[in-house]
């Protein structure tokens, strides 16, 4: 996938669309003169439970937004595949059989889901790829700017190292090879790291599983030596937790831990950032992405004409479909310095959520009260 344009938005900014992935619709669906009633059902398919964001943030926001846009008449049908392609296929088939009006799809495997996308299309059910770009005849794509995510992570590593050079040995623990986002994260990170540091070891992580990342980090320590690792690129927060376990098992802990990246701003990761175990995470304003997807689904079902407005007109290509209408949301690097202005300001967490008794002293040290 190639990024054509980046939609720059503040993390607190609300996004709205006039069509499937398009900007311009009113927050009040009644003003759009829909061709169908508000009594609609949107299927929501999420990929896995390892990452807590899907159940804690994405789906609740989507459900709430669809209800708000339809006068509380619109419903959502939710399913999580728990990293199983077979299970997601069955879930999607059931939604097709149940004749839902639209499907928001976050694919376990972007390639293997294509036949199901085709089935939905044949049943006249629009499919909006959510967060991950699925193959097949999808109608739109709503996600974050994934290359930018990787760039932010890579830049954080070079900034943490200060005078980074090729003597610095970096371990790269990438995401799942079945998730197209993982390749984009890696490409973005490499655009910042390539030629500036040495990539001493690199691994993919099946299913984004923390235990797989932990095992890969153990191999890297054995290969490079625990005292020779300058930083660790971790594609997400759950994996960062496993990576830290491997380092601690090797006797590296506390202030001796190398800078470690992450993504998703999970509560445990924010706490690790406060305590100094994890250097940064990529904060993705889920409300913007989820609300945009909900707007797109309702607009598509209600028959509004697809149109772009204002500054954004994103297009993406999948291996099977070119010129897919898309909304790409920007992201923020979260470190100790901006916890208040990101996840707390946006209402994702309260200070009390982060600063539990175990972290009170560390919170006080960075004036997080």
C-alpha positions in Angstrom: 0.0 0.0 0.0 1.2 3.4 -0.8 0.3 6.5 1.2 -0.8 9.4 -1.0 -1.8 11.9 1.6 -1.8 12.2 5.4 -4.8 13.7 7.1 -3.3 15.7 10.0 -5.7 15.9 12.9 -5.4 16.7 16.6 -5.9 13.8 18.9 -9.1 15.3 20.3 -10.6 16.2 16.9 -13.7 14.4 15.9 -13.8 12.9 12.4 -16.8 12.6 10.2 -17.4 11.2 6.7 -20.0 11.8 4.1 -19.6 8.4 2.4 -17.7 5.1 2.8 -14.5 6.5 4.2 -15.2 10.0 3.0 -15.2 13.3 4.9 -18.2 15.7 4.9 -21.2 14.1 6.6 -23.1 15.9 9.3 -22.9 14.6 12.8 -26.7 14.5 12.6 -27.7 11.7 10.3 -31.2 13.1 10.0 -29.9 16.0 7.9 -28.5 13.7 5.2 -31.9 12.7 3.9 -31.0 9.0 3.9 -32.5 6.6 1.4 -32.9 4.0 4.1 -34.2 4.1 7.7 -32.1 4.2 10.8 -33.0 0.7 11.6 -29.8 -0.9 10.4 -27.3 -3.5 11.6 -23.6 -3.1 11.2 -21.4 -6.2 11.6 -18.1 -5.6 13.4 -15.4 -8.2 13.1 -12.3 -7.8 15.2 -9.2 -10.0 14.8 -7.8 -10.9 18.2 -7.9 -10.5 22.0 -4.1 -10.2 22.8 -4.3 -6.5 22.1 -6.9 -5.1 24.6 -7.7 -2.0 22.5 -10.4 -3.8 20.3 -12.7 -4.7 23.2 -11.8 -1.7 25.4 -11.8 1.1 22.9 -12.6 0.4 19.2 -15.8 -1.6 19.5 -17.5 0.4 22.3 -16.8 3.7 20.4 -18.1 2.2 17.1 -21.3 0.9 18.9 -21.9 4.2 20.6 -21.4 6.2 17.4 -23.7 4.1 15.3 -26.4 4.4 17.9 -25.9 8.2 18.1 -26.1 8.5 14.3 -29.3 6.5 14.0 -31.4 7.8 16.9 -30.5 4.7 18.9 -32.2 2.5 16.2 -28.9 1.2 14.6 -27.4 -2.0 16.0 -24.0 -3.6 15.9 -23.3 -7.3 15.7 -19.9 -7.9 17.2 -17.5 -10.9 16.9 -13.8 -11.4 17.7 -11.9 -14.1 15.9 -9.2 -14.6 18.6 -6.5 -14.8 15.9 -8.2 -17.7 14.0 -8.7 -17.3 10.3 -11.2 -20.2 10.3 -13.2 -18.6 13.1 -13.3 -15.2 11.4 -14.5 -16.8 8.1 -17.3 -18.5 10.0 -18.2 -15.2 11.8 -18.3 -13.3 8.5 -20.4 -16.1 6.9 -22.9 -15.8 9.7 -23.1 -12.1 9.2 -23.7 -12.6 5.5 -26.4 -15.2 6.3 -28.0 -12.8 8.8 -28.1 -10.1 6.1 -26.4 -7.4 8.1 -26.4 -4.1 6.2 -22.6 -3.4 6.3 -19.5 -5.1 7.7 -16.6 -3.4 9.4 -13.8 -5.9 9.0 -10.5 -6.0 10.9 -8.9 -9.1 9.3 -6.9 -11.7 11.0 -5.3 -12.5 7.6 -5.7 -9.9 5.0 -5.1 -12.3 2.1 -7.1 -15.3 3.3 -10.2 -13.2 4.0 -10.6 -12.1 0.4 -13.0 -14.9 -0.7 -15.4 -13.9 2.2 -15.2 -10.2 1.1 -16.2 -11.4 -2.4 -19.1 -13.3 -0.9 -20.3 -10.2 1.0 -20.0 -8.2 -2.2 -22.1 -10.8 -4.1 -24.7 -10.5 -1.3 -24.8 -6.7 -1.7 -23.3 -6.2 1.7 -20.6 -3.4 1.7 -17.4 -4.2 3.5 -15.2 -1.5 5.1 -11.7 -2.6 6.0 -11.0 -1.3 9.5 -7.4 -0.8 10.8 -6.0 -3.5 8.5 -6.3 -3.4 4.7 -8.1 -6.5 3.6 -7.8 -7.9 0.1 -10.9 -8.4 -2.1 -13.5 -5.9 -3.3 -13.7 -3.7 -0.2 -15.6 -0.5 -0.4 -13.4 1.7 1.8 -10.5 1.6 4.3 -10.3 3.5 7.6 -7.1 3.2 9.5 -4.1 5.1 10.9 -1.2 6.2 8.8 0.8 3.0 9.3 4.0 4.1 7.7 4.0 7.1 9.9 3.6 4.8 13.0 6.8 3.1 12.0 8.6 6.4 11.3 7.6 7.6 14.8 8.9 4.5 16.4 12.2 4.6 14.4 12.7 8.2 15.1 12.1 7.6 18.8 15.0 5.1 18.8 17.5 7.5 17.2 16.4 10.3 19.6 16.8 8.0 22.6 20.3 7.0 21.5 21.3 10.6 20.9 24.4 10.3 18.7 23.2 7.1 17.0 25.6 5.5 14.6 26.3 2.1 13.1 28.0 0.8 16.2 24.6 0.8 17.8 23.0 -2.6 17.5 19.2 -2.7 17.3 16.9 -5.7 17.6 13.7 -5.5 15.6 10.7 -7.5 16.8 8.1 -7.0 14.1 4.4 -7.8 14.0 2.5 -10.7 12.4 3.5 -11.5 8.8 -0.2 -12.0 8.0 -1.0 -8.4 9.0 -0.2 -6.0 6.2 0.1 -3.2 8.8 3.2 -4.9 10.2 5.1 -4.6 7.0 4.2 -0.9 6.8 5.3 -0.3 10.4 8.6 -2.0 9.6 9.1 0.0 6.4 8.4 3.2 8.2 10.8 2.4 11.0 13.5 1.3 8.5 13.2 4.7 6.8 14.5 6.2 10.0 16.9 3.5 11.1 18.5 2.4 7.8 22.1 3.6 7.6 22.1 5.2 11.0 22.3 2.1 13.2 23.0 -1.6 12.7 20.0 -4.0 12.6 21.7 -6.9 14.5 18.7 -9.2 14.6 15.1 -9.1 13.2 12.2 -11.3 13.8 8.5 -11.5 12.8 5.9 -12.3 15.5 3.2 -14.8 14.6 -0.2 -13.5 15.8 1.4 -10.6 17.6 1.8 -12.9 20.6 3.9 -11.6 23.5 5.3 -15.1 24.2 6.6 -15.3 20.7 8.2 -11.9 21.0 9.8 -13.0 24.3 11.2 -16.1 22.7 12.6 -14.0 19.8 14.2 -11.6 22.3 15.8 -14.5 24.1 17.4 -15.6 20.8 18.6 -12.1 20.1 20.2 -11.9 23.6 22.0 -15.2 23.0 23.2 -14.0 19.5 24.3 -10.4 20.4 24.9 -10.4 24.1 22.7 -8.6 26.6 25.2 -5.8 27.1 25.5 -5.1 23.3 21.9 -4.2 22.5 21.5 -0.5 22.1 17.7 -0.5 21.6 14.8 -2.7 20.7 12.2 -2.0 18.1 8.9 -3.6 19.3 6.0 -3.2 16.9 3.4 -3.0 19.7 3.0 -2.8 23.5 1.9 -6.3 24.2 5.1 -7.6 22.5 7.1 -5.0 24.4 5.9 -6.6 27.6 7.3 -10.0 26.5 10.6 -8.4 25.4 11.1 -6.9 28.8 10.5 -10.2 30.4 13.2 -11.8 28.3 15.6 -9.0 29.2 14.9 -9.3 32.9 15.3 -13.0 32.7 18.8 -12.3 31.3 19.6 -9.9 34.2 18.8 -6.6 32.5 16.3 -4.5 34.4 15.4 -1.0 35.6 17.7 1.7 34.3 19.8 -0.8 32.5 17.1 -1.7 30.0 17.7 -0.4 26.5 15.1 2.0 24.9 12.1 -0.1 23.8 9.3 1.1 21.5 5.7 0.1 21.4 2.3 0.9 19.9 -1.3 1.3 21.1 -0.8 3.1 24.4 -2.1 0.2 26.5 -2.4 1.0 30.2 0.3 -1.4 31.2 2.6 0.2 28.6 1.9 3.7 29.8 2.8 2.5 33.3 6.0 1.0 32.0 6.8 4.3 30.4 6.2 6.1 33.7 8.5 3.6 35.5 11.2 3.8 32.8 11.0 0.2 31.6 9.6 1.2 28.2 10.8 4.2 26.3 7.7 5.1 24.2 4.5 4.0 22.6 2.6 5.2 19.6 -0.7 6.7 20.8 -3.4 6.2 18.2 -6.5 8.3 18.8 -9.0 5.5 18.6 -12.0 7.7 18.9 -11.1 9.3 15.6 -10.6 6.1 13.7 -13.6 4.3 15.3 -16.0 7.2 14.8 -14.9 7.6 11.2 -15.6 4.0 10.5 -19.0 4.2 12.1 -19.8 7.3 10.1 -18.7 5.5 6.9 -20.8 2.5 7.6 -24.0 4.4 8.3 -23.4 6.7 5.3 -22.9 3.8 3.0 -26.0 1.9 4.2 -28.1 5.0 4.0 -27.1 5.5 0.4 -25.3 8.9 0.6 -23.2 9.8 -2.4 -19.5 9.2 -2.0 -17.5 12.4 -1.9 -14.4 13.9 -0.4 -14.2 17.3 1.3 -11.7 19.7 2.8 -8.0 18.7 2.8 -8.1 14.9 2.5 -8.5 12.7 -0.4 -6.7 9.5 0.5 -6.4 6.5 -1.9 -4.8 3.2 -1.1 -4.0 0.1 -3.1 -4.3 -3.5 -2.0 -2.8 -6.5 -3.9 -6.3 -7.0 -5.4 -7.9 -3.6 -5.6 -6.6 -0.2 -6.7 -7.7 3.2 -5.7 -9.6 2.3 -2.6 -11.2 5.3 -0.9 -9.5 5.7 2.5 -9.2 7.8 5.6 -5.8 7.7 7.2 -5.5 9.2 10.7 -2.3 10.5 12.1 -0.6 9.4 15.3 1.4 10.7 18.3 4.6 9.5 20.0 3.8 9.1 23.7 6.6 9.4 26.2 6.9 10.5 29.8 6.7 14.1 28.7 3.2 14.1 27.1 1.1 11.6 29.0 -1.1 14.4 30.3 -1.7 16.0 26.9 -2.6 12.7 25.1 -4.2 9.8 26.9 -5.4 11.8 29.9 -6.5 14.8 28.0 -8.5 12.6 25.6 -10.2 10.7 28.4 -8.6 7.4 27.6 -7.2 7.0 31.2 -7.4 8.9 34.4 -4.3 9.7 36.5 -5.7 7.3 39.1 -5.7 4.5 36.4 -2.0 5.0 35.7 -0.7 6.0 39.1 -1.7 2.9 41.1 0.3 2.3 44.4 3.1 0.5 42.5 3.6 3.6 40.3 2.9 6.5 42.6 6.5 7.3 43.3 7.4 7.2 39.6 4.3 9.3 38.8 5.3 11.9 41.3 8.8 12.1 39.8 7.4 13.2 36.5 4.7 15.4 38.1 1.9 13.2 37.1 -0.7 13.8 39.8 
